[in-house]
Amino acid sequence: MGAEKADKEHRGIPQAVFLEDVDSYMSSTTPAKNAANVLKDFDEQLQKYKYMELNLLQRKKRLRAQVPDIEKTLEIVKHMLQKKEEFQTHFLLSDQVHALATVPPTDRVFLWLGANVMLEYTIEEAIALLSKNLNTATVNADQLEDDLGYLSNQITTMEVNMARVYNWDFKRRKAASDK
């Protein structure tokens, strides 16, 4: 059952079934379903896939923006670990406004965690946390890339299915009008 479910879904994304034989598919559907209804159902499924794709693209964009921030913060914390003496740096006050600051030697740093939460860590703890967060963000971005590839295949499958049903219906109506 588990392997069968894995074939049907890819991390929560349902698999689009390719219509090998449109004639047998259309004859197996209930009599109330004509080509227009089937196309409507396929279009609804296609729109769901496109909505999923949009959400995944937004998540990927957010993750890709987080990675450089985490890397930069990790680099600064590692620099603080190596430098056990006072140093000067520029920091951002607001857009386009920087200030010069003197940083005394310290063994503690404050990190923004999000949602207006800042916590104090030792430098070693901060390095461990930032490294873990960087690894997690990278892995999640790679998984999103994989999901987007899978989703792209499902969208293509649904578009091909819709074209096949449309062509089947066109041929059927043309044959009926020729009689």
Phi, psi and chi 1 to 4 in degrees:
 res  aa     phi    psi   chi1   chi2   chi3   chi4
   1 MET       -  -41.9  171.3   84.5  179.3      -
   2 GLY   -64.4  -43.0      -      -      -      -
   3 ALA   -68.7  -35.4      -      -      -      -
   4 GLU   -65.9  -40.7 -174.5  178.7  -54.2      -
   5 LYS   -66.2  -38.3  177.1  119.8  176.4  124.3
   6 ALA   -63.9  -32.7      -      -      -      -
   7 ASP   -69.0  -31.5  -70.8  -16.9      -      -
   8 LYS   -85.8  -24.8  -60.8 -124.0 -177.3 -109.3
   9 GLU  -133.7  147.5  -72.6 -167.4    7.4      -
  10 HIS  -123.5   97.9  179.2   81.8      -      -
  11 ARG    50.6   47.3  -77.2 -174.5  -96.8 -118.5
  12 GLY    88.9   -2.7      -      -      -      -
  13 ILE   -97.3  115.2  -58.0  169.4      -      -
  14 PRO   -67.0  147.2   18.3  -23.4      -      -
  15 GLN   -81.7  135.2 -179.6 -178.1   16.5      -
  16 ALA   -83.9  128.0      -      -      -      -
  17 VAL   -87.2  127.6  178.2      -      -      -
  18 PHE   -77.6  132.0  178.8   71.5      -      -
  19 LEU   -82.5  103.0  -64.6 -178.5      -      -
  20 GLU   -69.5  -47.6  -68.0  -73.3  -22.8      -
  21 ASP  -126.4  103.9 -175.8   10.0      -      -
  22 VAL   -66.4  -37.7  179.7      -      -      -
  23 ASP   -57.6  -49.5  -75.9  -33.4      -      -
  24 SER   -69.1  -34.4   65.4      -      -      -
  25 TYR   -64.5  -46.5  177.1   79.6      -      -
  26 MET   -68.6  -32.9  -67.1  -56.6  -72.7      -
  27 SER   -76.8  -22.8   64.4      -      -      -
  28 SER   -84.8  -15.3   70.4      -      -      -
  29 THR   -75.8  163.2   59.5      -      -      -
  30 THR   -63.3  154.0   58.5      -      -      -
  31 PRO   -60.3  -27.2  -15.0   20.3      -      -
  32 ALA   -69.7  -18.6      -      -      -      -
  33 LYS   -88.9  114.9  -76.6 -155.4  171.6 -167.2
  34 ASN  -104.7 -176.6   57.5   20.6      -      -
  35 ALA   -60.2  -37.1      -      -      -      -
  36 ALA   -63.9  -41.4      -      -      -      -
  37 ASN   -67.0  -41.2  -69.9  -19.5      -      -
  38 VAL   -63.9  -43.8  170.2      -      -      -
  39 LEU   -62.2  -37.7  -73.8  170.7      -      -
  40 LYS   -63.2  -45.3 -179.1  179.6  169.3 -129.6
  41 ASP   -61.7  -44.3  -68.7  -15.0      -      -
  42 PHE   -64.0  -38.6  -76.7  178.9      -      -
  43 ASP   -65.3  -39.3 -172.1   52.1      -      -
  44 GLU   -61.3  -43.9  -74.9  176.7   12.0      -
  45 GLN   -64.5  -40.0 -174.6   65.7   31.8      -
  46 LEU   -62.2  -41.4  179.5   63.6      -      -
  47 GLN   -65.5  -35.8  -65.4  -49.9  -46.7      -
  48 LYS   -63.4  -43.1  -71.1  176.5 -174.1  176.1
  49 TYR   -62.8  -41.7  -76.6  135.6      -      -
  50 LYS   -67.1  -35.5  -71.6 -171.4  177.7 -167.6
  51 TYR   -64.9  -44.2  179.2   75.1      -      -
  52 MET   -59.7  -42.4  -73.9 -176.9 -132.2      -
  53 GLU   -62.0  -42.9 -178.6 -178.4   41.6      -
  54 LEU   -61.4  -44.8  180.0   65.1      -      -
  55 ASN   -62.5  -43.1  -74.2  -23.9      -      -
  56 LEU   -65.5  -38.2  -70.1  178.1      -      -
  57 LEU   -64.5  -38.5  -74.8  170.1      -      -
  58 GLN   -66.3  -43.2  -70.4  172.1  -15.9      -
  59 ARG   -62.5  -41.2  -76.5  179.5   49.4 -158.6
  60 LYS   -63.1  -41.8  178.2 -176.6  164.5 -169.4
  61 LYS   -62.1  -44.0 -176.3  178.7  177.6 -177.6
  62 ARG   -62.5  -44.0  -83.8 -166.3  -50.5  -88.1
  63 LEU   -64.8  -43.4  -86.3  175.5      -      -
  64 ARG   -64.3  -28.9  -67.4  -69.1 -177.4 -156.0
  65 ALA   -76.3  -30.8      -      -      -      -
  66 GLN   -72.3  -34.9  -76.3  178.9  -12.8      -
  67 VAL   -57.9  -49.9  168.6      -      -      -
  68 PRO   -61.9  -35.9  -20.1   29.1      -      -
  69 ASP   -64.0  -44.9  -69.6  -18.9      -      -
  70 ILE   -64.0  -43.6  -64.6  170.8      -      -
  71 GLU   -60.5  -44.0  -72.7  172.7  -22.4      -
  72 LYS   -63.8  -44.1 -164.6 -177.7  -37.2  175.4
  73 THR   -64.5  -41.7  -54.6      -      -      -
  74 LEU   -62.2  -42.3 -176.2   58.6      -      -
  75 GLU   -61.4  -43.0 -179.3 -176.9  -32.5      -
  76 ILE   -65.6  -43.5  -68.9  167.4      -      -
  77 VAL   -65.2  -39.7  172.5      -      -      -
  78 LYS   -64.1  -37.8  -76.3 -179.6  178.5  177.7
  79 HIS   -62.6  -40.8  177.2   73.4      -      -
  80 MET   -65.8  -32.5  -69.3  177.4   73.5      -
  81 LEU   -67.5  -39.8  179.6   64.3      -      -
  82 GLN   -73.8  -40.0  -67.2  171.0   -6.5      -
  83 LYS   -90.3  110.8  -79.2 -136.5  174.3 -152.6
  84 LYS  -102.3   31.3  -67.1  -66.2 -177.2 -178.9
  85 GLU  -135.0  164.7   57.7 -166.6   43.3      -
  86 GLU   -64.2  140.6 -171.7  174.1  -82.8      -
  87 PHE  -144.2  162.1   64.2   93.2      -      -
  88 GLN  -108.5  147.2  -73.0 -168.4  -24.6      -
  89 THR  -151.7  163.7 -174.0      -      -      -
  90 HIS  -102.7  139.2  -70.6   85.5      -      -
  91 PHE  -133.0  156.6   67.1   94.4      -      -
  92 LEU   -83.3  121.7 -174.5   67.3      -      -
  93 LEU   -87.6  -48.2  -74.0  176.7      -      -
  94 SER  -155.7 -177.9   65.9      -      -      -
  95 ASP   -53.0  125.2  -69.5  -19.9      -      -
  96 GLN    67.5    8.5  -53.5  -63.5  -35.5      -
  97 VAL  -121.6  116.5  179.0      -      -      -
  98 HIS  -116.4  155.9  -70.0   78.1      -      -
  99 ALA  -131.6  152.3      -      -      -      -
 100 LEU   -89.9  132.5 -177.2   63.5      -      -
 101 ALA  -133.1  146.9      -      -      -      -
 102 THR  -104.0  123.8  -57.6      -      -      -
 103 VAL  -104.2  115.7 -179.6      -      -      -
 104 PRO   -74.8  160.8   26.4  -31.8      -      -
 105 PRO   -61.5  136.9    2.4   -2.3      -      -
 106 THR  -150.7  159.6 -176.6      -      -      -
 107 ASP  -116.1   10.7   63.4  -20.0      -      -
 108 ARG  -132.2  147.7  -60.8 -162.5  158.5  -66.5
 109 VAL  -135.7  159.4  -66.5      -      -      -
 110 PHE  -110.7  131.9  -71.1   86.8      -      -
 111 LEU  -120.4  136.0  -63.3  177.1      -      -
 112 TRP   -75.4  128.2  -77.6  108.3      -      -
 113 LEU   -99.5  -14.0  -61.1 -179.5      -      -
 114 GLY   110.0  166.2      -      -      -      -
 115 ALA    53.9   40.8      -      -      -      -
 116 ASN    57.1   37.0  -66.4  -34.2      -      -
 117 VAL  -117.4  128.2  175.0      -      -      -
 118 MET  -127.6  134.1  178.9 -175.3  -88.2      -
 119 LEU  -125.9  151.4  -73.2  179.9      -      -
 120 GLU   -93.2  133.9 -179.3 -179.7    9.4      -
 121 TYR  -132.0  155.6  -67.9   93.7      -      -
 122 THR   -72.0  161.5   65.0      -      -      -
 123 ILE   -61.8  -39.3  -69.7 -179.4      -      -
 124 GLU   -64.5  -42.9  -67.6   79.3   14.2      -
 125 GLU   -63.1  -40.4  -71.5  172.8  -27.3      -
 126 ALA   -64.3  -41.8      -      -      -      -
 127 ILE   -63.4  -43.3  -70.3  172.7      -      -
 128 ALA   -63.1  -45.2      -      -      -      -
 129 LEU   -64.3  -45.9  176.9   68.8      -      -
 130 LEU   -66.0  -38.1  -70.5  167.7      -      -
 131 SER   -63.7  -42.9  -63.1      -      -      -
 132 LYS   -63.4  -44.1 -178.1 -178.8  131.9 -118.8
 133 ASN   -64.7  -38.6  -72.1   -7.0      -      -
 134 LEU   -64.3  -44.1  179.0   61.9      -      -
 135 ASN   -63.4  -44.7 -175.8   45.4      -      -
 136 THR   -62.8  -44.4  -59.5      -      -      -
 137 ALA   -63.3  -40.4      -      -      -      -
 138 THR   -66.4  -44.5  -54.9      -      -      -
 139 VAL   -63.5  -44.6  166.3      -      -      -
 140 ASN   -63.1  -38.9  -73.1  -14.2      -      -
 141 ALA   -64.8  -39.4      -      -      -      -
 142 ASP   -66.3  -39.9  -67.9  -18.0      -      -
 143 GLN   -64.6  -39.7  -75.5  178.0  -16.0      -
 144 LEU   -63.2  -39.0  -77.5  174.0      -      -
 145 GLU   -61.6  -43.0 -164.5   68.0   43.8      -
 146 ASP   -63.7  -44.8 -175.9   41.6      -      -
 147 ASP   -61.9  -40.0  -70.5  -12.4      -      -
 148 LEU   -64.7  -38.1  -77.0  166.6      -      -
 149 GLY   -64.2  -44.7      -      -      -      -
 150 TYR   -62.4  -44.4  178.2   79.4      -      -
 151 LEU   -63.3  -37.8 -160.8   50.6      -      -
 152 SER   -61.2  -40.8  176.3      -      -      -
 153 ASN   -63.9  -39.4  -71.9  -19.7      -      -
 154 GLN   -67.6  -38.6  -57.9  -42.7  -60.2      -
 155 ILE   -63.4  -44.3  -71.5  171.4      -      -
 156 THR   -62.3  -42.6  -58.5      -      -      -
 157 THR   -60.2  -44.6  -59.6      -      -      -
 158 MET   -65.9  -38.9  -71.4  -52.2  -63.1      -
 159 GLU   -65.1  -39.6  -71.4  171.2  -18.6      -
 160 VAL   -66.5  -42.7  168.0      -      -      -
 161 ASN   -59.2  -43.6  -75.5  -14.7      -      -
 162 MET   -62.8  -42.1  -71.7  174.2   70.0      -
 163 ALA   -64.8  -40.0      -      -      -      -
 164 ARG   -66.1  -41.6  -70.1  176.0   55.7  113.8
 165 VAL   -67.1  -41.5  169.4      -      -      -
 166 TYR   -60.8  -47.1  179.3   82.0      -      -
 167 ASN   -63.7  -39.2  -69.3  -19.3      -      -
 168 TRP   -60.5  -45.8  173.4   86.8      -      -
 169 ASP   -65.3  -40.0 -173.1   46.5      -      -
 170 PHE   -61.9  -46.5  179.4   78.9      -      -
 171 LYS   -63.3  -40.3  -73.4  178.6 -172.8  174.8
 172 ARG   -65.0  -43.2 -175.1 -176.3   56.2   84.0
 173 ARG   -69.6  -35.9  -78.6 -171.2  -78.4  142.7
 174 LYS   -66.5  -42.4 -174.0  172.6 -170.7  -49.1
 175 ALA   -63.6  -39.4      -      -      -      -
 176 ALA   -68.0  -36.3      -      -      -      -
 177 SER   -76.1  -24.0   69.8      -      -      -
 178 ASP   -75.2  -20.9  -72.2  -15.2      -      -
 179 LYS   -76.0      -  -72.1 -176.4  179.9 -179.4
